[in-house]
Amino acid sequence: MQAVILKRISLSAMLLVFIASTADAQSRRRRGGTDTPPPQEQAPVTNPATGNPVNVPAAPAGDPSGTAPASLRQDGVGTPVDTPRKSLRVDGVSEKSPIRDRVPIAYDHIREDDKFWEKQIWQVIDVREKMNLPFQYNVEDESGVNQLLINILLAAIKNKEVEAFSAIDDRFSTLMPYDEIMTKLSGEERTVRSIDPVTGEEKNVTIRDEFNPETIKQYKIKEVWVFDQEASALKVRILGIAPMVSRLNDDGSVRATIPLFWLYYPDLRPVLAKYDVYNQNNDASTMTWEDLFEMRFFTSYVVKEKNAYNREINNYIKDGVMRLLEGQAIKDKIFNKEQDLWEY
C-alpha cells in the first residue's frame, strides 16, 4: 500500500514540472523570444590605405545579416541610378494628374496637287536665348521626370518609343541604337583597377564618364514651308529634331557644333505631348513640349535652305553677323512669297 502511494506522488510531481515548463515557454514566446541572444556589436572598420576609421552604412530593413548594401531606390534594389523620385507630398494647392495619355492633334491633310509652293530650311534653336528659357528648365516634376528636352529624348529612345537616326545625313536613312548614342555622349566603357575603401580588396571596375545634359546648348530642326492652295495658307511642318554637341580643340575653344542624332518629328509628337514644359508667365497654365513646337514658342535662326550645292550658309559666308542677316533674308523671302501668292 505504501509503495502505491509513493508511486502516485512521484507521477504528480513529474506532471507539475511538465506543466510549469510549458507555461514558461509560452510566456517567452508572447514576450517576443527573450531567449534569443542579443546582436553582437559590429567591430570598427579601418581603411587600410589611410588608417582612418570608416563608417559602414547600416543594413536595410529585412536584412538581419547586415550583408546587403543600403539602397535609395523605391523598390529597395540596387543603386538609385535613373530612378525617378516621386514627391511624397502635394507640391502645390492641388494634386496634378499623373496620367500622361494626351494625344496630339492630327495634321490637316495636304494633297500633292495642292502644294503650290514649297521650301525646306534648317534652323538652330539656341537654348541660351531669352525666349528659349523653357529648354533650360532642369528640374523634376512631381512624378520625378526631368524636364530637360534632351533627357526626354534619350528616355524615349531607351524605352523604344521612338527611333533615332544617324547624323551622317538628315534624310533619316540609318538607324542609330541607344548604346551608340551613349558612347558618343559619355565615351567607351573602360575597366580600371580600384581598391575598396572598406575591405581593401583590389578589383576591376567598369566605368564610363557621366553625361551632363546641360552641355546641350543647341537643337537643329529641319522643316518644310508649304503653301496649301486649297486652304490658301502658308503652313509649316517640322520634319526632324537633332541635339547639337560641341567638339573642342586642345585649348578649349569650340571647333565645331554637329548634330548628335536625328529624330523624326511626326513620330516624336506623341511623346512630346505627354510632358509639360515650363511656362514662365503662368505656372497654372500647362503647356506640353508638342504645343511649344507647334505654336512656335521659340526663337531660331536659319543656317541652311535647300539649294543646288547642298551647303549651309557658313560654307560661303564666314562673318557671323552676315550669316545671321542671310538667314533673316531667307525668312523674309518666305514671308514675302506668301504675300505675293494672295489675290486681292
Secondary structure, 3 states (H helix, E strand, C coil): CHHHHHHHHHHHHHHHHHHHHHHHHHHHHHCCCCCCCCCCCCCCEECCCCCCEECCCCCCCCCCCCCCCCCCCCCCCCCCCCCCCCCCCCCCCCCCCCCCCCCCCCCCCCCHHHEEEEEEEEEEEECCCHHHHHHHCCCECCCCCECCHHHHHHHHHHCCCCCEECCCCCCCCCEECHHHHHHHHHCCCEEEEEECCCCCCEEEEEECCCCCHHHCCEEEEEEEEEEECCCCEEEEEEEEEEEEEEEECCCCCEEEEEECCEEEHHHHHHHHCCCEECCCCCCCCCEEHHHHHHCCCCCCEEEEECCCCCCCHHHCCCCHHHHHHHHHHHHHHHHHHHHHHCCC
